Amino acid sequence: MIVLREKKPYVLEAAKTVRATPLADWIARGEGGHFIVKRLRDADTRLTPAALGLIEREARAFLGREYDTAFEWSDDRLYCSELVWKIYHRALGIDIGQLQRIRDFNLADPVVAAVMKQRYGAAVPLDETVIAPAAMFDSPLLTMIAQR
């Protein structure tokens, strides 16, 4: 989520902790400088100054929280898509992407199965609520405004 701090762009992200990273630094960490920016389709009418204030308030409440490698649907720790989903949901009542359960994913894929075993052992929380980055990226509520 891009936010402005002193008129400079930052990415509010859940990495090691929830923090604001300068946009240029965030892009430099990616593969080949590639990025895509999306925003709400009706941003001109929905992202009023009052709405942006609500988003800012929700975002600040999460600053400093640790990254959630277990993908738990709590506020104690957060992962990237969960952070953005919860901010929009709580601030504006907008659900960007459809929530799923861990059981909804292809857990039989060998790579996924190995990660699940490493993170959870034999007790994978199949009914845990999650929001996948792809579900948000593909949301019809968003439109692409930039890419490189």
N, C-alpha and C positions, 0 to 999 in steps of 0.2 A: 504494500500500500504506500503510495507516494504521499508524503506530507511536506509542508513547507515549514522551515525553521529559519527565522530572520530572512525571509524571501529566497531561501536556497532550498533546492529539492533534496529530500532524504527518503529512504525506504524504511518504513516501519516494518521490522521483520522479527520473526522468532528464529533466532540462530542459537548460539549458546544461551543467550538470554533474549528477552524482548527488548529491542533497542532501535534507535533511529540511526541508520548508516547513511553517510553521504551517497547520493545517487551514483556519482562517478565511481566511487569505491565499490559499490554493489555491482555495477555493470562490469567492472574490471575483474571481479571474482568469477564471473560467469564464463561460459565456453565461447571463445571467439568474440566477445563483446555483444553477443546476440541477446536481444530482449524484445518483449512485446508489452505494450501498455494498453490496458483496457479500462474503460470506465462505464458507469451506468449509462444506458441508452438515453434516459431522460434527465441527465445530470443538470442541464441548464435550469430545469424547474424543480428538481428534487434536492439538489445540493445548495440550498439557500444558506445564507450566513448562519441562521439559527441551526440548520441541520449540520453544518460543518462544525459548529460549536459542540453539538451533541456527539459527533464522531470524535472530535478532539478529546472530550471528557472521557469517553469510553476507552480510547487508545491510551491515554495517560494512566488509567487504572491498571493497565497490564504491563507497563514499563518495569523492567527488572525481573520479571518472572522467568524462570528457567525453561529451557527447551524440553519438550515432552517426547522422549523416544518411544514411550509406550502407547502414545496416541490415546490417552484417556480423555474422556469428555468432562473434565473438571477445569476449574480456573487456577488450580495450583501451579500447573505447568502447561505450556501451550506449544503446539506445532504451527507451522506457517499458515496453512489454510484455515485452521481453527481460529487463529487470531483475527484474521480479516473477516471471516464469517460471523464471529461473535460480535465484533465491533458494529458491522452493518445491521445485524439482527437486533442488537440491544439499543442502538442509537436511533435507528429509523424503521425498525420492523421489516427490514428487507432481508430475504433469505437468498443469498447468491449461491446457487447450486443446491442440489438435493442431498440431504443427509442420508447416510447409509449405515449399515452395520458391518463390522469386520467380516461377518459370514458372507456378505454380498460379493466379496472379491474372489478372484481365482486363487485360492490358497493352495491348490495342488501344483502350481507352477514351482519348479525346483528352487528357483532363486527366492521366491516369496516364502516358500516353506522353510528354507534355511534361515531367513531373517526372523520369521515367526518363532521358530524353535529357539533361536538365540535370545530373542526379547522376552519370550513368555514361557519357555520350556514346554511342557506338555499341557499347560493350562491357558490356551489361547482364549481371550475373552470375546467369543464369537458375537455376543450381543452388544458389544461396545459401540456407541454412536461415533461416527467419524464423518468428516467432510474431506473428500479427496480433492487435491489441486485440480485434477482434470474436470471434476464436476463443476467447480467454480469457473474454470477457464471456458468451458462449453456452455455456461449459463446464457440463456437468451436475454437476460437482463443487461448483459454487457455488450459493448461494441469496441472494436479495436480502434485506437486513435494514433498509435505509433508502433513502429517496429524497426529493428535493425539487425 
